[in-house]
């Protein structure tokens, strides 16, 4: 059974790279992509993925508010959010976790670490990037 993933990042090149990485794995399937927080919510509601890989800084609606909306929607109770960002700012970490994110990683992580994080988050575990802790 595949882990169904939505990628939410405002940079098309980042989404393309994440999709190529995820699609190279036999147990991960990208079921949707979004370029802003509002689009992320629409895609998540339409696809009900297992994991959303969510950027924080996006137009229209940031990743923290999108995460909060996903976490508070009973219809999306099985959807887990992994925040993936460039910014190692304490406030972002705390706000993402308060909003309901299951994990927080930096974009400088190794590809294998991101794949491992997606699997952990999908299994219901929590994860913080070592540099964040």
Helices and strands as residue ranges (DSSP letters): E 3-8, H 12-23, E 28-34, H 37-47, E 51-54, H 63-72, G 74-76, E 80-85, H 90-99, E 103-106, H 111-122, E 127-128
